[in-house]
Amino acid sequence: MEVKALGYPEIGGEKISITSGSISGLTEEGPLSWIKTDTSFSFGSSGGALIDSEGDLLGITNKAQSDKITSMGYVININSLNDWIDENLDRE
């Protein structure tokens, strides 16, 4: 599935940066579901959106890991966020 990451990375200046890639897989870590993607994003992009070709929000960019050959981005799956919001909405 083709996806795009939108954000304001520190190296990208003051205008939004949009990068394209694909979903590489899914993983679970603690209570969250994560989307793994080869879409490029860097420091400062955290909190940006990952969207599909229809413009639907898939998740929120959070972290990236890289080695000498490639990098992998990790995005908090929007379903995990919806669950967290539902659990905490009534806590006031």
C-alpha positions as CSV (number, residue, x, y, z in Angstrom):
1,M,0.0,0.0,0.0
2,E,1.4,3.4,-1.0
3,V,1.5,5.9,1.9
4,K,2.7,9.4,2.5
5,A,4.3,10.9,5.7
6,L,3.6,14.6,6.4
7,G,5.6,16.5,8.9
8,Y,8.0,19.4,9.7
9,P,11.4,17.8,10.1
10,E,14.1,20.0,11.5
11,I,16.1,19.6,8.3
12,G,13.1,20.5,6.1
13,G,12.7,24.1,7.0
14,E,9.4,25.8,7.9
15,K,7.4,24.3,5.1
16,I,5.7,20.9,5.3
17,S,7.6,17.9,4.0
18,I,5.8,15.1,2.3
19,T,7.6,11.8,1.6
20,S,6.2,8.6,-0.1
21,G,6.7,5.0,0.7
22,S,4.9,1.8,1.5
23,I,3.9,-0.2,4.6
24,S,6.5,-2.8,5.5
25,G,4.6,-4.5,8.2
26,L,2.8,-4.2,11.6
27,T,4.1,-4.9,15.1
28,E,2.9,-4.7,18.6
29,E,4.8,-3.0,21.4
30,G,3.1,-2.7,24.8
31,P,-0.4,-1.5,24.4
32,L,0.2,0.0,21.0
33,S,0.0,-1.3,17.5
34,W,2.7,0.1,15.2
35,I,2.9,0.5,11.4
36,K,6.4,-0.1,10.0
37,T,7.1,1.9,6.8
38,D,10.0,2.6,4.5
39,T,8.6,6.2,4.1
40,S,11.4,8.6,5.1
41,F,11.0,10.9,8.0
42,S,13.5,12.3,10.5
43,F,13.9,14.2,13.7
44,G,11.1,16.8,14.1
45,S,8.6,14.8,12.1
46,S,7.2,13.1,15.1
47,G,3.5,13.9,15.5
48,G,3.0,14.2,11.7
49,A,0.5,12.2,9.8
50,L,0.8,9.0,7.8
51,I,-1.9,8.9,5.2
52,D,-3.0,6.5,2.4
53,S,-3.8,7.3,-1.2
54,E,-7.3,8.3,-0.2
55,G,-6.1,10.8,2.3
56,D,-7.2,8.6,5.3
57,L,-5.2,9.0,8.5
58,L,-3.4,5.7,9.2
59,G,-1.3,6.9,12.2
60,I,1.0,9.4,13.8
61,T,4.8,9.3,13.0
62,N,6.9,8.6,16.0
63,K,10.3,7.2,15.5
64,A,12.8,6.0,12.9
65,Q,15.7,3.6,12.9
66,S,18.4,3.3,10.3
67,D,21.6,1.3,9.5
68,K,24.1,1.8,6.7
69,I,21.8,0.5,4.1
70,T,18.2,1.6,4.9
71,S,15.8,3.0,7.4
72,M,12.5,2.0,8.9
73,G,9.9,4.4,10.2
74,Y,7.5,3.5,13.0
75,V,4.0,5.0,13.2
76,I,1.5,4.7,16.0
77,N,-1.5,3.0,14.4
78,I,-4.6,5.2,14.5
79,N,-6.6,2.3,15.9
80,S,-4.3,2.3,19.0
81,L,-4.9,6.0,19.5
82,N,-8.6,5.6,19.1
83,D,-8.6,2.9,21.9
84,W,-6.5,5.2,24.1
85,I,-8.8,8.1,23.6
86,D,-11.9,6.0,24.3
87,E,-10.3,4.7,27.5
88,N,-9.2,8.1,28.7
89,L,-12.0,10.4,27.4
90,D,-14.1,10.2,30.6
91,R,-11.2,10.8,33.0
92,E,-11.6,14.4,34.2
